[in-house]
Amino acid sequence: MPAGAVLEFIPLTQPRDSFVTEQRTVARTIASACRAHSARRVFGVPGGGSCLDLIRAFAEEGIAFVLARTETAAVLMAAATAELTGGFGVAMTTQGPGTASATNGVAHASLDRAPVLLLTDGWTARQSSFDTHQVFDQRALMAPITKASTRLEGQDVADELERLIALMTTAPWGPVHVELTGENARRLVATGADAHVSPVSANRTDLDAARRLIASARWPVVLLGLEARTAGVGPLVEALVARLGCPVLPTYKAKGIVSDTLPNVLGLFTGGAVERATVDQADLIVLVGLDPVELIGRPWPYKAPVLDLAEVAHPVHYVKPVVGVYGPLRDTLEALGAGDGASTWQRSELETLRTDARKRLAYPGSGDGLTPEQVVAEARAIAPPAARVTVDAGAHMFSAMAFWDAPMPGGALISNGLASMGFALPAAIAVALEKPEDPVIAFTGDGGLMMCLGELATAAQQKARVVVVVFNDASLSLIALKQQARQLPKEGIDGPRIDFAAIARGCGLTARSAATVEDYRAALRSALACEGPVLIDVRVDPSGYLAQSVALRG
């Protein structure tokens, strides 16, 4: 559903009383709604109050509770689950400090467009009349980063939940917040047939104009964005690109929707420099599901006309399209699938552009340890094709996203709209629980891992099949690049080199350290054969980050 769509209830054909069969607590009603929408687990750090009622209610509905070590990590796990499954994730925290701690995860869910149902404890009116301990306006805190916030205090709780679920799964997708007191969690409400929520049809501009643009283009380029994660869209994009014989450049969030192994996939689109050799040649730029939140903050440099195919029109954008078609992407692409159009791109040109882009991003290391490119390339060569990666924010992400080929949707997950550190490990745990048959590798910097170190214990407790690869250079390398760019002295960014392998063993993981390619290869092979979590602490050479960053971003 497009953002801003009006949610309408379809009237019931029989009086509501005729549907009522029992009463349930509000907590059980929430759990039942989550189960009905295929949620299989909830992530959180519980307190008292409603948390205990919710854990019991979820268990009664067959939904597992996963104990995280921080509230932010719990929400990141829920967000990764939503992104991987195409449904929504569920996270739960206590009131006060628990809600405050969850904020970074909620901001990620908001800016990375992940539907997450956040359940927090709250205070009754009676409690608020005398208690100020830990008390603040939680709904006001969440208002800027959620699509809605409610206390579920009405009688039609099931209906209100369906409205919330419809809202968070309407583009642009995002989180909603429920503040639930213990008293309200135990309140009995009537169950009945849930009202069906239906969106008003999206406002779609003329598809014929889009067809004419595509038919007349000789050098089209497709830029693929996160809205294309919708089920069934990837094959339609692949068919469009094959018909046109043109390049496709996915954003970080769209990586794997069209397999990186296809010859038309020439690299990534970030709004930076490395993709310009391809996009500068375009006589038509086709945005497919591209959300402007995905791009770095640079002015749009291209002169070619833009066709915007998206779930929803974004009022703040880098470029004004000559034609926009807004509504369900699958419907749009199906409508355009039988049109005319074939480019003059040659296969040899595409191969040259793809090879040149990779050469520009090659890492010119000169110090001790492995280069980030080696860390990623060796992992891709050794890991099975179905292995997935999660990637933390930091300088290592340039190599991780460029040199890891993702053959399927969800093959590489990253925090991009918020670009939060501390993402990779929690997200990897969620992926491992959702897809236990395939290994998942968490590419994380030393700074990012320090922000969520306790989740190593979560990985051990859950026996998650996660390989945590730490790019250990004892520095905040991405911030170092910004200092270098401004010719500032290097200060405030270095720390001691942490022995992450020792910490991981203390948390119950198998762990190894690697300072050479041979050591790393052996560690990888051993780790990928394990059924539980493993950490590999890799000594990384940071000397080439600046040159790589300039090649990527300009």
For each residue, the residues with C-beta under 8 A, 3 or more apart:
1: 5 166 169 170 171 199 202
2: 5 170 171 199 202 203 311 312 326 327
3: 170 171 172 311 312
4: 312
5: 1 2 170 199 200 202
6: 199 200
7: 163 166 167 197 198 199
8: 197 198 199 200
9: 159 195 196 197
10: 195 196 197 198
11:
12: 15 16 19 193 195
13:
14: 18 19
15: 12 18
16: 12 19 20 192
17: 20
18: 14 15
19: 12 14 16 192 193
20: 16 17 190 191 192
21: 191 192
22: 191
23: 188 189 190 191
24: 28 29 32 188 189 191
25: 28 29 53 57 185 186 187 188 189
26: 29 30 152 157 180 184 185 186 187 189
27: 30 31 50 53 54 56 57 180 185 186
28: 24 25 31 32 57 60 61
29: 24 25 26 32 33 157 158 161 189 191
30: 26 27 33 34 54 57 119 152 157 161 178 180
31: 27 28 34 35 54 57 58 60 61 63
32: 24 28 29 35 36 61 158 191
33: 29 30 36 37 158 161 162 165 194
34: 30 31 37 39 42 58 61 63 90 117
35: 31 32 38 39 61 62 63
36: 32 33
37: 33 34 87 88 165
38: 35 85 87
39: 34 35 42 63 87 88 89 90
40: 63 64 434
41: 63 64 65 66 81 90 433
42: 34 39 54 58 63 64 65 66 78 90 91 92 119
43: 66 68 73 74 75 77 78 81 89 90 91 92 430
44: 51 65 66 67 68 71 74 91 92 93 119
45: 67 68 69 70 71 74 92 93 94 98 101
46: 51 52 55 65 67 92 93 94
47: 51 93 94 95 98 121
48: 51 52 94 121 182
49: 52 53 94 95 121 122 181 182 185
50: 27 53 54 119 121 122 180 181 182 184 185
51: 44 46 47 48 54 55 92 93 94 121
52: 46 48 49 55 56 182
53: 25 27 49 50 56 57 182 185 186
54: 27 30 31 42 50 51 57 58 92 119 180 185
55: 46 51 52 58 59 65 92
56: 27 52 53 59 60
57: 25 27 28 30 31 53 54 60 61 185
58: 31 34 42 54 55 61 63 64 65
59: 55 56 62 63 64 65
60: 28 31 56 57
61: 28 31 32 34 35 57 58
62: 35 59
63: 31 34 35 39 40 41 42 58 59 90
64: 40 41 42 58 59
65: 41 42 44 46 55 58 59 92
66: 41 42 43 44 74 77 429 433 458 462
67: 44 45 46 458 461
68: 43 44 45 71 73 74 77 426 455 458
69: 45 73 452 454 455 457 458
70: 45 73 74 101 452 454 455
71: 44 45 68 74 75 91 93 98 99 101 102 105
72: 75 76 101 102 103 104 105 422 426 452
73: 43 68 69 70 76 77 105 422 425 426 452 454 455 458
74: 43 44 45 66 68 70 71 77 78 91 92 93 102 105 426
75: 43 71 72 78 79 91 102 104 105 106 108 109 116 118 175
76: 72 73 79 80 105 108 415 420 422 423 426 427 430
77: 43 66 68 73 74 80 81 89 91 426 427 429 430
78: 42 43 74 75 81 82 89 90 91 105 109 114 116 117 118 430
79: 75 76 82 83 89 105 108 109 112 114 116 175 427
80: 76 77 83 84 89 114 390 413 426 427 428 430 431
81: 41 43 77 78 84 85 87 89 430 433 434
82: 78 79 85 86 87 88 89 109 114 115 116 173
83: 79 80 112 114 229 410 413
84: 80 81 410 413 430 431 434 435
85: 38 81 82 434
86: 82 229 230 231
87: 37 38 39 81 82 115 169
88: 37 39 82 115 116 117 165 168 169
89: 39 43 77 78 79 80 81 82 109 114 115 116 117 430
90: 34 39 41 42 43 63 78 116 117 119
91: 42 43 44 71 74 75 77 78 102 105 116 117 118 119
92: 42 43 44 45 46 51 54 55 65 74 118 119 120
93: 44 45 46 47 51 71 74 98 99 101 102 118 119 120 121
94: 45 46 47 48 49 51 97 98 99 120 121
95: 47 49 98 99 120 121 122 123 134 138
96: 99 100 134 135 136 138
97: 94 100 101 134
98: 45 47 71 93 94 95 101 102 120 121
99: 71 93 94 95 96 102 103 120 121 138 141 142
100: 96 97 103 136 141
101: 45 70 71 72 93 97 98
102: 71 72 74 75 91 93 98 99 105 106 118 120
103: 72 99 100 106 107 141 142 145
104: 72 75 107 108 418 420 422
105: 71 72 73 74 75 76 78 79 91 102 108 109 116
106: 75 102 103 109 110 116 118 142 145 146 175 177
107: 103 104 110 111 145 418 420
108: 75 76 79 104 105 111 112 114 415 417 418 420 423
109: 75 78 79 82 89 105 106 112 114 115 116 145 174 175
110: 106 107 113 145 146 174 175 417 418
111: 107 108 293 417 418
112: 79 83 108 109 226 253 293 415 416 417 418
113: 110 171 172 173 174 226 227 253 291 293 417
114: 78 79 80 82 83 89 108 109 173 174 175
115: 82 87 88 89 109 168 169 173 174 175
116: 75 78 79 82 88 89 90 91 105 106 109 168 174 175 176
117: 34 78 88 89 90 91 164 165 168 175 176 178
118: 75 78 91 92 93 102 106 142 146 175 176 177 178
119: 30 42 44 50 54 90 91 92 93 178 180
120: 92 93 94 95 98 99 102 138 177 178 179 180
121: 47 48 49 50 51 93 94 95 98 99 179 180 181 182
122: 49 50 95 138 151 179 180 181
123: 95 127 128 131 135 181
124: 127 128 181 183 184
125: 128 129
126: 129 130
127: 123 124 130 131 181
128: 123 124 125 131 135
129: 125 126
130: 126 127
131: 123 127 128 135
132: 135
133:
134: 95 96 97
135: 96 123 128 131 132
136: 96 100 140 141
137: 140 141
138: 95 96 99 120 122 141 142 177 179
139: 142 143 149 151 177 179
140: 136 137 143
141: 99 100 103 136 137 138
142: 99 103 106 118 138 139 145 146 149 177
143: 139 140 146 149
144:
145: 103 106 107 109 110 142 175
146: 106 110 118 142 143 149 174 175 176 177
147: 167 168 174 175 176
148: 164 167 168 176 177
149: 139 142 143 146 176 177 178 179
150: 160 164 176 177 178 179
151: 122 139 178 179 180 181 184
152: 26 30 157 160 161 178 180 184
153: 184
154: 157 160
155: 189 190
156: 159 160
157: 26 29 30 152 154 160 161 189
158: 29 32 33 161 162 189 191 192 194
159: 9 156 162 163 194 195
160: 150 152 154 156 157 163 164
161: 29 30 33 152 157 158 164 165
162: 33 158 159 165 166 194 195 196 197
163: 7 159 160 166 167 197
164: 117 148 150 160 161 167 168 176 178
165: 33 37 88 117 161 162 168 169
166: 1 7 162 163 169 170 197 199
167: 7 147 148 163 164 170 176
168: 88 115 116 117 147 148 164 165 173 174 175 176
169: 1 87 88 115 165 166 173
170: 1 2 3 5 166 167 173 199
171: 1 2 3 113 227 310 311 312
172: 3 113 291 311 312 314
173: 82 113 114 115 168 169 170
174: 109 110 113 114 115 116 146 147 168
175: 75 79 106 109 110 114 115 116 117 118 145 146 147 168
176: 116 117 118 146 147 148 149 150 164 167 168
177: 106 118 120 138 139 142 146 148 149 150
178: 30 117 118 119 120 149 150 151 152 164
179: 120 121 122 138 139 149 150 151
180: 26 27 30 50 54 119 120 121 122 151 152 184 185
181: 49 50 121 122 123 124 127 151 184 185
182: 48 49 50 52 53 121 185 186
183: 124 186 187
184: 26 50 124 151 152 153 180 181 187
185: 25 26 27 49 50 53 54 57 180 181 182
186: 25 26 27 53 182 183
187: 25 26 183 184
188: 23 24 25
189: 23 24 25 26 29 155 157 158
190: 20 23 155
191: 20 21 22 23 24 29 32 158
192: 16 19 20 21 158
193: 12 19
194: 33 158 159 162
195: 9 10 12 159 162
196: 9 10 162
197: 7 8 9 10 162 163 166
198: 7 8 10
199: 1 2 5 6 7 8 166 170 202
200: 5 6 8
201: 327
202: 1 2 5 199 312 326 327 328
203: 2 326 327
204: 207 325 326 327 332
205: 209 210 323 324 325 326
206: 209 210 323
207: 204 210 211 325 332 335 336
208: 211 212
209: 205 206 212 213 323
210: 205 206 207 213 214 307 309 323 325 336
211: 207 208 214 215 336 339 340
212: 208 209 215 216
213: 209 210 216 217 284 305 307 322 323
214: 210 211 217 220 244 284 286 307 336 339 340 341
215: 211 212 339 340 341
216: 212 213 284 341
217: 213 214 220 244 283 284 341 343
218: 283 343 344
219: 246 281 282 283 284 343 344 345
220: 214 217 244 246 282 283 284 285 286 341 343
221: 246 247 248 249 278 279 281 282 284 285 286 304
222: 237 240 241 244 246 247 248 249 286 288
223: 248 249 250 251 269 279 285 286 287 288 290
224: 228 237 248 249 250 251 254 257 258 269 288 289 290
225: 228 250 251 253 254 287 288 289 290 291 294 310
226: 112 113 229 251 253 254 289 290 291 294
227: 113 171 230 233 288 289 290 291 310 311 312 329
228: 224 225 233 234 237 254 257 288 289 329
229: 83 86 226 233 253 254 257 289 409
230: 86 227 233 289 311 328 329 330
231: 86 330
232: 235 236 330
233: 227 228 229 230 236 237 257 288 289 329 330 333
234: 228 237 238 257 258 409
235: 232 238 239
236: 232 233 239 240 329 330 333 334 337
237: 222 224 228 233 234 240 241 248 257 258 288 333
238: 234 235 241 242 258 259 262
239: 235 236 242 243 337
240: 222 236 237 243 244 288 333 336 337
241: 222 237 238 244 245 246 247 248 258 262 264
242: 238 239 245 264
243: 239 240 337 341 342
244: 214 217 220 222 240 241 341 342 343
245: 241 242 264 342 343 345 347
246: 219 220 221 222 241 264 343 345
247: 221 222 241 264 265 266 278 345 350 353
248: 221 222 223 224 237 241 258 262 264 265 266
249: 221 222 223 224 265 266 267 268 269 275 278 279
250: 223 224 225 254 255 256 257 258 265 268 269
251: 223 224 225 226 254 255 268 269 270 290 294 295 416
252: 255 268 270 294 401 412 414 416
253: 112 113 225 226 229 291 294 414 416 417
254: 224 225 226 228 229 250 251 257 258 289 290 294
255: 250 251 252 260 268 401 406 411 412
256: 250 259 260 406 407 408 409 410 411 412
257: 224 228 229 233 234 237 250 254 409
258: 224 234 237 238 241 248 250 254 262 264 265
259: 238 256 262 265 406 407 408
260: 255 256 265 405 406 407 411
261: 265 405 407
262: 238 241 248 258 259 265
263: 347 350 351 354
264: 241 242 245 246 247 248 258 350
265: 247 248 249 250 258 259 260 261 262 354
266: 247 248 249 275 278 350 353 354 357
267: 249 274 275 278 354 357 358 402
268: 249 250 251 252 255 274 275 401 402
269: 223 224 249 250 251 275 279 290 295
270: 251 252 274 275 294 295 296 552 553
271: 295 296 297 298 300 318
272: 275 296 298 552 553 554
273: 276 550 551 552 553 554
274: 267 268 270 277 357 360 361 551 552 553
275: 249 266 267 268 269 270 272 278 279 357
276: 273 279 280 301
277: 274 280 281 353 356 357
278: 221 247 249 266 267 275 281 282 353 357
279: 221 223 249 269 275 276 282 285 302 304
280: 276 277 302
281: 219 221 277 278
282: 219 220 221 278 279 285 302 304
283: 217 218 219 220 304 305
284: 213 214 216 217 219 220 221 304 305 306 307
285: 220 221 223 279 282 302 304 305 306 307
286: 214 220 221 222 223 306 307 309
287: 223 225 290 306 307 308 309 310 321
288: 222 223 224 225 227 228 233 237 240 309 310 329 333
289: 224 225 226 227 228 229 230 233 254 309 310 311 329
290: 223 224 225 226 227 251 254 269 287 294 308 310
291: 113 172 225 226 227 253 294 310 314 417
292: 295 314 316 317 318
293: 111 112 113 416 417
294: 225 226 251 252 253 254 270 290 291 416 417
295: 251 269 270 271 292 298 318
296: 270 271 272 553
297: 271
298: 271 272 295 301 553 554
299: 318
300: 271 318 319
301: 276 298
302: 279 280 282 285 306 319
303:
304: 221 279 282 283 284 285
305: 213 283 284 285 321 322
306: 284 285 286 287 302 319 320 321 322
307: 210 213 214 284 285 286 287 321 322 323 324 325
308: 287 290 313 321 323 324 325 326
309: 210 286 287 288 289 324 325 329 332 333 336
310: 171 225 227 287 288 289 290 291 313 314 324 325 326 329
311: 2 3 171 172 227 230 289 326 327 328 329
312: 2 3 4 171 172 202 227 326
313: 308 310 324 326
314: 172 291 292 310 317
315:
316: 292
317: 292 314 320
318: 271 292 295 299 300
319: 300 302 306
320: 306 317
321: 287 305 306 307 308 324
322: 213 305 306 307
323: 205 206 209 210 213 307 308
324: 205 307 308 309 310 313 321
325: 204 205 207 210 307 308 309 310 332
326: 2 202 203 204 205 308 310 311 312 313
327: 2 201 202 203 204 311 331 332
328: 202 230 311 331 332
329: 227 228 230 233 236 288 289 309 310 311 332 333
330: 230 231 232 233 236 333 334
331: 327 328 334 335
332: 204 207 309 325 327 328 329 335 336
333: 233 236 237 240 288 309 329 330 336 337
334: 236 330 331 337
335: 207 331 332
336: 207 210 211 214 240 309 332 333 339
337: 236 239 240 243 333 334
338:
339: 211 214 215 336
340: 211 214 215
341: 214 215 216 217 220 243 244
342: 243 244 245
343: 217 218 219 220 244 245 246
344: 218 219
345: 219 245 246 247 349 350
346: 349 350
347: 245 263 350 351
348: 351 352
349: 345 346 352 353
350: 247 263 264 266 345 346 347 353 354
351: 263 347 348 354 355
352: 348 349 355 356
353: 247 266 277 278 349 350 356 357
354: 263 265 266 267 350 351 357 358
355: 351 352 358 359
356: 277 352 353 359 360
357: 266 267 274 275 277 278 353 354 360 361
358: 267 354 355 361 362 402 403
359: 355 356 362
360: 274 356 357 551
361: 274 357 358 398 399 402 403 548 551 552
362: 358 359 373 548
363: 371 372 373 374 399 544 547 548
364: 543 544 547 548
365: 371 373 541 543 544
366: 541 543 544
367: 541 542 543
368: 515 539 541
369: 473 515 538 539 540 541
370: 374 375 514 515 516 517 520 538 539 540 541
371: 363 365 374 375 399 540 541 544
372: 363 375 376 395 396 398 399 400 471 540 544 545
373: 362 363 365 376 377 399 403
374: 363 370 371 377 378 517 520
375: 370 371 372 378 379 396 399 443 469 471 520 538 540
376: 372 373 379 380 399 400 402 403 404 443
377: 373 374 380 381 403
378: 374 375 381 382 517 520 521 524
379: 375 376 382 383 389 404 441 443 469 524
380: 376 377 383 403 404 405
381: 377 378
382: 378 379 521 524 525 528
383: 379 380 387 439 441 524 528
384: 387 438 439 528
385: 407
386: 407 408 437 438
387: 383 384 438 439 440 441 528
388: 406 410 411 412 413 431 435 438 439 440 441
389: 379 400 404 406 411 412 413 440 441 442 443
390: 80 412 413 414 423 424 425 427 428 431 440 441 442 443
391: 396 397 400 401 404 412 413 414 423 424 443
392: 396 397 414 415 421 422 423 424 425 442 443 444 445 448 449
393: 397 414 415 419 420 421 423 445 448 478
394: 397 421 444 445 447 448 471 476 477 478
395: 372 398 445 477 478 480 481 542 545 548 549
396: 372 375 391 392 399 400 443 444 445 471 477 540
397: 391 392 393 394 400 401 414 443
398: 361 372 395 401 402 545 548 549 552
399: 361 363 371 372 373 375 376 396 402 403 548
400: 372 376 389 391 396 397 403 404 412 443
401: 252 255 268 391 397 398 404 412 414
402: 267 268 358 361 376 398 399 552
403: 358 361 373 376 377 380 399 400
404: 376 379 380 389 391 400 401 411 412 443
405: 260 261 380
406: 255 256 259 260 388 389 411 412
407: 256 259 260 261 385 386 411
408: 256 259 386 411
409: 229 234 256 257
410: 83 84 256 388 413 431
411: 255 256 260 388 389 404 406 407 408
412: 252 255 256 388 389 390 391 400 401 404 406
413: 80 83 84 388 389 390 391 410 427 431
414: 252 253 390 391 392 393 397 401 423
415: 76 108 112 392 393 418 419 420 423 427
416: 112 251 252 253 293 294 419
417: 108 110 111 112 113 253 291 293 294
418: 104 107 108 110 111 112 415
419: 393 415 416
420: 76 104 107 108 393 415 423
421: 392 393 394 445 447 448 451
422: 72 73 76 104 392 425 426 448 449 451 452
423: 76 108 390 391 392 393 414 415 420 426 427 448
424: 390 391 392 427 428 442 443 444 448 449 468
425: 73 390 392 422 428 429 442 444 448 449 452 455 456 459 466 468
426: 68 72 73 74 76 77 80 422 423 429 430 452 455 458
427: 76 77 79 80 390 413 415 423 424 430 431 442
428: 80 390 424 425 431 432 440 441 442 459 464 466 468
429: 66 77 425 426 432 433 455 458 459 462 464 466
430: 43 76 77 78 80 81 84 89 426 427 433 434
431: 80 84 388 390 410 413 427 428 434 435 440
432: 428 429 435 436 439 440 459 462 464 465 466
433: 41 66 81 429 430 436 462 464
434: 40 81 84 85 430 431
435: 84 388 431 432 438 440
436: 432 433 465
437: 386
438: 384 386 387 388 435 465
439: 383 384 387 388 432 465 466 467 528
440: 387 388 389 390 428 431 432 435 465 466 467
441: 379 383 387 388 389 390 428 466 467 468 469
442: 389 390 392 424 425 427 428 466 467 468 469
443: 375 376 379 389 390 391 392 396 397 400 404 424 469 471
444: 392 394 396 424 425 448 449 468 469 470 471
445: 392 393 394 395 396 421 448 449 470 471 473 476 477
446: 449 450 470 471 472 473 474 475 495 497 498 500
447: 394 421 450 451 475 476
448: 392 393 394 421 422 423 424 425 444 445 451 452
449: 392 422 424 425 444 445 446 452 453 468 470 500
450: 446 447 453 498
451: 421 422 447 448
452: 69 70 72 73 422 425 426 448 449 455
453: 449 450 456 503
454: 69 70 73 457 458
455: 68 69 70 73 425 426 429 452 458 459
456: 425 453 459 460 468 503 504 507 508 509 533 535
457: 69 454 460 461 507 508
458: 66 67 68 69 73 426 429 454 455 461 462 464
459: 425 428 429 432 455 456 462 464 466 468 507 509 533
460: 456 457 463 507 508 509 532 533
461: 67 457 458 508
462: 66 429 432 433 458 459
463: 460 531 532 533
464: 428 429 432 433 458 459 532 533
465: 432 436 438 439 440 530 531 532 533
466: 425 428 429 432 439 440 441 442 459 533 534
467: 439 440 441 442 524 527 528 533 534 535 536
468: 424 425 428 441 442 444 449 456 459 504 509 533 534 535 536
469: 375 379 441 442 443 444 535 536 538
470: 444 445 446 449 500 535 536 537 538
471: 372 375 394 396 443 444 445 446 538 540
472: 446 497 498 500 537 538 539 540
473: 369 445 446 477 539 540 541 542
474: 446 494 495 496 497 498
475: 446 447 480 493 494 495 542
476: 394 445 447 479 480 493 494
477: 394 395 396 445 473 480 481 493 542 545
478: 393 394 395 481 482 545
479: 476 482 483 493
480: 395 475 476 477 483 484 490 493 542 545
481: 395 477 478 484 485 545 546 549
482: 478 479 485 486
483: 479 480 486 488 489 490 491 493
484: 480 481 487 488 490 546
485: 481 482 546
486: 482 483
487: 484
488: 483 484 491
489: 483
490: 480 483 484 493 494
491: 483 488
492:
493: 475 476 477 479 480 483 490
494: 474 475 476 490
495: 446 474 475 498
496: 474
497: 446 472 474
498: 446 450 472 474 495 503
499: 502 503 513 537
500: 446 449 470 472 503 504 511 535 537
501: 504 505 511 512 513 535 536 537
502: 499 505 506 511
503: 453 456 498 499 500 506 507
504: 456 468 500 501 507 509 510 511 535 537
505: 501 502 508 509 510 511
506: 502 503
507: 456 457 459 460 503 504
508: 456 457 460 461 505
509: 456 459 460 468 504 505 532 533 534 535
510: 504 505 527 530 532 533 534 535
511: 500 501 502 504 505 534 535 536 537
512: 501 519 523 526 527 534 535 536 537
513: 499 501 519 523 536 537 538 539
514: 370 519 520 522 523 536 537 538 539
515: 368 369 370 519 538 539
516: 370 519 520
517: 370 374 378 520 521
518: 521 522
519: 512 513 514 515 516 522 523
520: 370 374 375 378 514 516 517 523 524 536 538
521: 378 382 517 518 524 525
522: 514 518 519 525 526
523: 512 513 514 519 520 526 527 536
524: 378 379 382 383 467 520 521 527 528 536
525: 382 521 522 528 529
526: 512 522 523 529 530 534
527: 467 510 512 523 524 530 534 536
528: 382 383 384 387 439 467 524 525
529: 525 526
530: 465 510 526 527 533 534
531: 463 465
532: 460 463 464 465 509 510
533: 456 459 460 463 464 465 466 467 468 509 510 530
534: 466 467 468 509 510 511 512 526 527 530
535: 456 467 468 469 470 500 501 504 509 510 511 512
536: 467 468 469 470 501 511 512 513 514 520 523 524 527
537: 470 472 499 500 501 504 511 512 513 514
538: 369 370 375 469 470 471 472 513 514 515 520
539: 368 369 370 472 473 513 514 515
540: 369 370 371 372 375 396 471 472 473
541: 365 366 367 368 369 370 371 473 544
542: 367 395 473 475 477 480 545
543: 364 365 366 367
544: 363 364 365 366 371 372 541 547 548
545: 372 395 398 477 478 480 481 542 548 549
546: 481 484 485 549 550
547: 363 364 544 550 551
548: 361 362 363 364 395 398 399 544 545 551 552
549: 395 398 481 545 546 552 553
550: 273 546 547 553 554
551: 273 274 360 361 547 548
552: 270 272 273 274 361 398 402 548 549
553: 270 272 273 274 296 298 549 550
554: 272 273 298 550
